[in-house]
Structure formats: structure tokens, C-alpha cells
Amino acid sequence: MLLNNEGAIERTSAKTAATAAALTATLGLAAASWVVAVHQMNAMNMGVASRLGSFAFFMALWVAMMAAMMLPGAAPAVLRSAHARGVRAVPLFVGSYLAIWTLVGVAVYALYRPHESFAAGAFVIAAGVYDLTALKQGFRRRCRESTGSGFEFGLCCVGSSIGLMLMLVVLGVMSATWMSVIAVLVLAQKVLPAKAAVDVPLALAITGLGILALTAPSLVPGLTPPM
């Protein structure tokens, strides 16, 4: 009996260590991606006039951006996947999750055009309104609770964060400042339960930011090209 108990303890310790290693690797990848993304973005930020460059360049940068912004908030899902399917399933989970965001990047590249601050303001207002919808809240809940595949988790999180990502694209797709702000909001919404006392003021603040972009774009950080 003692030997059986010792064996169980050793297996539990090994599983815990492997899970911790997988989580550390995930967060380490996010940290490295921040360095790569910010380095590449700094020379290209022109606010709403930013251009995306070649398809290959933009997609490489976009994947780094998504790894940097999305993987910290995916950490609880990574742990759930490791516990449910084993640590070996983590690379597939993370890879398929990022593949969903890569597809979003393809759509961004196809649809994006340098634009005026008026268009940016209108889209930011739309993002603020979306944050108050039942559709957004449903996706957010599923993103926090999902224990399925990385593809399923990615689809839920795209539905939850698409308004915030739209803000990044229209306010300054090459702006490290807006990337940081949106990353914090995405992380908070992934790991914290929905609370009207927080979510409603945030949605109103986003809407107010959109109105400010419409009426006084020079007051919105990063919206106009740096001098």
C-alpha cells in the first residue's frame, strides 16, 4: 500500500511539473512575441494611415501580435487542456488556437485600408455597442469556460474579443500603445467574470473614445501619425 501511495504521489508530481512547464512555455512564447511584435511595429506606426506591407510580412507580424496578446489570457484554458488531455496535447491546443486568430489576420489584410479618423471613430463606437450585446456576453462566457479543442476555444474568443480587436485595427494596427491597451482589456475579459458594474462603464468609455475620435482626433493617442 505504501509503495502504491508513493507511486501515485510521484505520478502526480510529474504531471504537475509537466503542466507547469507547459504553462511556462506558453507564457514564455507570449513574452518573446511581445519583443518581436513591438520591435517590428515601431517603425511602421502611422496611425490611421498605417500600411500593412507585404502579405508575408504582415502575417508574420500578426501571428506574433496574437501570440503576445492572446496567450496570457489563454493560460487557464491551457491548464484545462493539460489536465483533461495530457501535457502532450498543449502544443496542438495552442497551435490550433493561434490558427483561428491567423485566419482573422487574413481577413484583416484583405479588408484593411488606410482610413480617416472619422471611420476609426465610427468603428470604435460600434465596438463599444457590441460589448453590451448578449452575443458578446455569450461568447465571453464560453471563452472563459471552454474545455474543447483549441479551434473551439479560438472561435469563442474571437467572438468575445472581435470588438476590441477592431479597435486595434482602426485606431492603429501598428501601434504598440494600442496593442498594449487592447491586450490588457482582452486579458481582463478572459479571466474575470462579467460584472455589469465594470462592463457597462467600460463599454461606455469605448463609445466615448469613438465619439472623441470623431470630434477631436488629435486628442486620441496614436490616432494621427507621429511627428
N, C-alpha and C positions, 0 to 999 in steps of 0.2 A: 504493500500500500504506500509506504514511504517513497519507494522508487517511482511509483506511478505519479505521485504528487510532485516529486522533483522534476519528472519528465514534463508534466503539464506546465509547471512554472517556467521551465526552460523554453518550451514552445511559445508560451505567452510572451515571455521576454523577447524572444527572437522576432515574433510577429510585431510587437510594439516597436522594437528597434528598426525593423524594416519599414514600418509605417511612418515613423519619424523621419527616416532617411528619404522616403518618397516625398513627404511634405517639404522637407528642407530643399530637395532638388527642385520642386515646383516653385517655391518662393525664390530660390536662387536664380532660376531661369527668369522669373519676373524682374528681379533686380538687375540682371545682366541686360535684359531687354530695355529697361529704362535708360541705361547708359547708351546703348546703341541708338535708340529712338531719339533721345534728346540731342545727341551729337549730330545726327543726320538732319533733324528738323531746324536747328538753329539758323542754318544758312539759307533756309528756304521760306521762312515765315514772312509773308507779305499780307497778312490779314485776309480780308475777303478777296484780295487779288492774287492769292497764292495759286501757283500752278503745281500739278502733281508730278510732272516729269514723265519718264517712260513707264510703261505698264510694269516692267520687271522691277524697276527701282521702287515704284510706289507700293507694289505688293510686298516686297521685302520689308519696306518700312512699316507698312500697315500691320503685317504679322508681328513685327517687333512691338508696335504700339499696343496691339491687342494682348499679347503676352504680358506686357508690362502692366496694363490697366486692368485686365480681367482675371489673371491668375490669382492675385491675392484674395479676391472675393470668392474664387472657386475653391479655396483651401478646404472649407467644410465638406464640399461635395467630393473632393479628392479623398478625404479621410473616409467618407461613407463608402466610396467605391473600393478603397483598400480593405475596409472591414468586410464588405459584402462579397467581393470577388477575389480578394488577394492583392498583394502589392504588385504582382506582375501585370495586373490589369490597368494600373495607373497610367503608364505611358500611352496606352491606347485611349483611355478616357480623356487625358489632356490633349492628345493629338486630334481626336475627333471633335472635341470642344472647340479648339482653335480653328479647325477646318470650317466650322459653321461661321465663325467670325471672318475667316478668309473669304468666304462667299459674299459676305456683306461688303468686304473691301472691293470685290469685283464689281458689285453694283454701284458702290461709291465712285469708282473710277469711270464707269460707263456714264453715270448721270451728272457728275460734278462739273461745274463750270465756274470760273471766276465770276463774282457777282457783286452787287451793290449792297450797301448796309441795309437798305430797305428790305431786300429779300431775306437777309440774315435775321432782321428783327421779326419778320412775319413767321419764319420757321421756328424761331425761339419761342414765340407766343404759342404756336401750335404744340411745341414740346411741353410747355407749361400746362396747357389744357389737357394733353394726353396723360400727364402724370396724375390727373384727378379721375380718370376714367376707370370703370370696373374692369375693362380689358387689361389695362396696365397692372392693376392690383392683382388680378388673377395670375398673370404671368409672373409677377414678382413673388407671389406665394409659392408657385410651383418651382420657381428658380431656387428658392430657399429650401424647399423640401424634397426636390427631385432626387431619386436614388437610381434612376435608369442609366442609360448609356450616355456617353459624352455628347452624342448627337442630340439626344432628347434634352439634356441639360442645356446645351448650347441654344437650341431653339427657344426654350423657355426664357433664357437670359437675354437673348436678342429681343424677344417681345417685351421684356421688362425694361431693358436699357436703351431701346432704339431711340426714344425721345432725347435722352441725354447725349447719345452718340450723334444725333442730328445736330444738336447744339455745337458739338465739337467741330463738325464738318463745316457748318455755316459761319461760325464765329472765327475760326482759324484752324483749319485742318493741319497746318504745320506749326501750330503754336504750342510750345511746351507748357506755357502758363495755363491755357485752357485744357490741355491734356491732363495736367495735374489736378485742376479743379474737378473735371468730369470724373477722373479716376477715384477721387475721394467720395463723390456722390454715389458712383456705382458701387463702390465697396460698402458704403453705409447701407444702401438699399438691399444689398445681397445678404448681409449678415445680421441686420436688425429687423425686427418685426415691424409691420406697418402700424403707424400711430397717427391718427388724424391731426393731433396737436403739433406734430412735426411735419408731416407730409403736406398738409394744406398750406401752411406758410411757405414751405419750400416751393411748391407749385406756383404760388402767387408771386414769390420772388423771381422765379424764372420768367413768368409772364411779364413782370415789371421790367426785367432786364431786356426782354424783347421790345417793350414799349420804348425804353431808353435808346435801344439801337435804332429804332425808327425815328426818334425825335432829336437825339443828341449823340450820334455815333462816336464822336470824339471822346466821350466820357466812358465808353466801354473799352476796357483794357484789351489790347491786341486786335481790335476790330479793324483798325486802319493800319496801313503799312508803317513799320518803324522808320523814324527819320535817321 
